[in-house]
Structures are given as C-alpha cells and as structure tokens.
C-alpha cells in the first residue's frame, strides 16, 4: 500500500536491512577461539572488534550466499561449512536504516588462510578465546558481543533481539537481548 500523501510505498512500515556475519571458530589452548577483525577507517563502529567477515545481503542473494561471499571478500577464505547460529532483529533509532535483521553463521572448516583483504577498512585480525573477549585492546561491536557471549555460554537461541525496550516492544536507547536465558516461556 502506498502512502497517499508522500507516494512512499514503505511509509510507516517496518523495513529491514539484512546482513550476514561469519564467525570462524577453532579450538585453541584456552578453549574455543573466534576470529575477529578490528574495524578501522570506517564510518560504523570504527575502532571496534567485529566478526571476521560481515556485510549486507545483496538483492537476489540469500543470507547464506552473502556469508560465503563476505568470507571470500573480507578474509580470502572459501569452502566454509556454515552453521546458522542466530538471526538477530535489532533497532537503534527511529530511522528506517536502523531497522536490521542479522544472520549469524559459524564455521569450523574453511580453505585458505584468513587474511586482511581490505586494509583500508581493517586494523588487523586476531584469534581470541570466547572467555577472553574483555582482554581485547578495544570494545566489541555491542550487538555482536551479545551473540559472542551467548555462543560462549550456550544461551543464544535461533532468534535474538537487540535494542528493543520491554522485550521487543520498541523504544529509543534501550538495549535488551533476547536469548534462551531471557525467554519468558
């Protein structure tokens, strides 16, 4: 339905921006480790640690295909055996661009050696134990930290939320994650 005043077919509707995230995992001396990339020289979350590879799902592309593409583009790896971890619905503000749905995948198998392929957007890669995220020299992107903590504790469910007040009812500035440990059922 098109708004009769503005002509915008999305006026007043919830429009989401989809993205895929790839968490490469390996067993290390201190337990399960995840490959993180330091965002540098970028507009969003500059100076924060983030998933090794992540990016928007392109038109006509599945979230699964986007995860494979992003891993090739950002880390130079292929042959991933992706497993769906969670789908996160999140919000930040009242702007349509801030309505997001994020598909998080893990992989313990890949071909090639992960490397920085976009040096103008990256401050480097680091393997870090899930129990040692606080030892990083800088913060982790907040919604990604929720997922990593849920992965570490085994409490992340197939569906998660971030940024909604009152259990998903909306609201500005509130942060709430919906994981199995927060499930009201």
C-alpha positions as CSV (number, residue, x, y, z in Angstrom):
1,X,0.0,0.0,0.0
2,X,1.4,3.4,-1.0
3,X,1.0,6.4,1.3
4,X,-1.4,8.8,-0.4
5,X,0.5,11.9,0.8
6,X,4.1,11.0,0.1
7,X,3.8,8.3,-2.5
8,X,6.3,6.2,-0.5
9,X,5.2,2.5,-0.6
10,X,7.2,2.0,2.7
11,X,5.7,4.9,4.7
12,X,5.0,3.7,8.2
13,X,6.1,0.2,7.5
14,X,8.9,-1.7,9.2
15,X,11.7,-2.0,6.6
16,X,14.7,-4.0,7.5
17,X,18.3,-4.0,6.2
18,X,19.7,-7.6,6.2
19,X,23.3,-8.6,6.8
20,X,25.3,-11.8,7.2
21,X,28.1,-12.4,9.7
22,X,30.7,-15.2,9.7
23,X,32.3,-16.3,12.9
24,X,35.3,-18.6,12.2
25,X,35.9,-20.9,15.2
26,X,38.8,-23.1,16.2
27,X,39.9,-24.9,19.3
28,X,42.9,-23.3,21.0
29,X,44.9,-23.8,24.1
30,X,42.4,-21.7,26.1
31,X,39.2,-23.1,24.6
32,X,37.2,-22.1,21.6
33,X,38.6,-19.1,19.8
34,X,36.9,-16.8,17.3
35,X,38.5,-14.8,14.6
36,X,37.7,-11.1,15.0
37,X,38.6,-8.1,12.8
38,X,39.3,-4.6,14.0
39,X,37.2,-2.1,12.2
40,X,39.4,0.9,11.1
41,X,38.8,3.7,8.7
42,X,35.0,3.0,8.5
43,X,32.0,5.1,9.4
44,X,30.2,2.5,11.5
45,X,31.8,1.3,14.8
46,X,35.3,2.4,13.9
47,X,37.8,1.1,16.5
48,X,35.6,-1.8,17.5
49,X,36.3,-5.5,17.1
50,X,33.8,-7.4,14.9
51,X,33.1,-10.7,13.2
52,X,35.9,-11.7,10.9
53,X,33.6,-11.2,7.9
54,X,30.2,-9.5,7.7
55,X,28.2,-7.4,5.2
56,X,24.9,-6.6,3.7
57,X,22.9,-9.2,1.9
58,X,22.6,-8.0,-1.7
59,X,19.4,-8.0,-3.8
60,X,18.6,-11.5,-5.0
61,X,21.1,-13.1,-2.7
62,X,20.4,-15.4,0.3
63,X,21.9,-14.7,3.7
64,X,23.8,-18.0,3.4
65,X,25.3,-16.9,0.0
66,X,26.1,-13.5,1.4
67,X,28.1,-15.1,4.2
68,X,30.1,-17.1,1.7
69,X,30.7,-14.0,-0.4
70,X,31.8,-11.9,2.6
71,X,34.2,-14.5,3.8
72,X,35.8,-14.6,0.3
73,X,35.9,-10.8,0.0
74,X,37.0,-9.9,3.5
75,X,39.1,-12.8,4.6
76,X,40.1,-14.6,1.4
77,X,38.7,-17.9,2.6
78,X,36.3,-20.4,1.0
79,X,35.0,-23.9,1.5
80,X,33.1,-22.9,4.6
81,X,30.8,-25.4,6.3
82,X,28.4,-22.7,7.6
83,X,26.0,-23.5,10.5
84,X,23.3,-21.0,11.4
85,X,23.8,-19.6,14.9
86,X,21.1,-17.0,15.3
87,X,19.0,-14.5,13.5
88,X,19.0,-11.2,15.3
89,X,16.4,-8.5,14.9
90,X,17.7,-5.1,16.1
91,X,17.0,-1.5,16.2
92,X,18.9,1.7,17.1
93,X,16.8,4.7,16.4
94,X,13.6,5.8,14.7
95,X,15.2,5.8,11.2
96,X,14.4,3.0,8.7
97,X,18.1,2.4,8.1
98,X,18.4,1.4,11.8
99,X,16.0,-1.5,11.5
100,X,18.1,-4.6,10.9
101,X,18.0,-8.3,10.7
102,X,21.3,-10.0,11.1
103,X,22.1,-13.6,10.2
104,X,25.0,-15.1,12.2
105,X,26.8,-18.2,11.0
106,X,29.7,-20.2,12.4
107,X,32.2,-22.3,10.6
108,X,35.0,-24.5,12.0
109,X,36.1,-25.5,8.5
110,X,37.4,-23.4,5.6
111,X,40.0,-23.4,2.9
112,X,42.8,-20.8,2.7
113,X,44.5,-18.8,5.5
114,X,42.3,-15.9,6.8
115,X,44.0,-12.6,6.0
116,X,43.1,-8.9,5.8
117,X,42.0,-8.3,2.2
118,X,40.6,-4.8,2.7
119,X,43.5,-3.0,4.5
120,X,41.8,0.4,4.3
121,X,38.9,-0.9,6.4
122,X,40.8,-3.1,8.9
123,X,43.2,-2.7,11.7
124,X,44.0,-6.4,11.7
125,X,42.8,-9.8,12.6
126,X,43.0,-11.6,16.0
127,X,42.1,-15.0,17.3
128,X,40.6,-14.6,20.7
129,X,39.2,-17.2,23.2
130,X,35.5,-16.6,23.8
131,X,36.3,-16.4,27.5
132,X,38.8,-13.6,26.9
133,X,36.9,-11.1,24.9
134,X,37.5,-8.5,27.7
135,X,41.2,-8.8,27.1
136,X,40.9,-7.2,23.6
137,X,42.5,-3.7,23.2
138,X,39.2,-2.1,22.5
139,X,35.4,-2.8,22.5
140,X,33.5,-5.4,20.5
141,X,30.5,-4.1,18.4
142,X,27.7,-4.3,21.1
143,X,25.2,-6.4,19.2
144,X,27.9,-8.8,18.1
145,X,29.2,-9.0,21.7
146,X,25.7,-10.2,22.7
147,X,26.0,-13.0,20.2
148,X,29.5,-13.9,21.2
149,X,28.6,-14.0,24.9
150,X,25.6,-16.2,24.0
151,X,27.8,-18.5,22.0
152,X,30.2,-18.8,24.9
153,X,27.5,-19.6,27.5
154,X,25.4,-21.7,25.2
155,X,22.4,-19.4,25.7
156,X,22.0,-17.9,22.2
157,X,18.8,-19.1,20.6
158,X,17.9,-19.3,16.9
159,X,16.2,-15.9,17.3
160,X,17.6,-13.0,19.2
161,X,16.9,-9.3,19.6
162,X,18.9,-6.2,20.4
163,X,17.9,-2.6,21.1
164,X,14.3,-3.1,21.9
165,X,12.8,-1.9,25.2
166,X,10.3,-4.1,27.1
167,X,11.1,-7.3,25.4
168,X,10.8,-6.2,21.8
169,X,8.1,-3.5,22.1
170,X,10.4,-0.9,20.7
171,X,11.8,2.2,22.2
172,X,14.9,4.5,21.9
173,X,18.1,3.9,23.5
174,X,17.2,0.7,25.3
175,X,19.3,-2.4,24.9
176,X,17.9,-5.8,25.5
177,X,19.0,-9.1,24.1
178,X,16.6,-11.9,23.7
179,X,18.3,-15.2,24.2
180,X,17.2,-18.5,25.7
181,X,18.1,-17.3,29.2
182,X,15.8,-14.3,28.7
183,X,12.9,-16.3,27.1
184,X,9.7,-15.7,29.2
185,X,8.4,-19.2,28.4
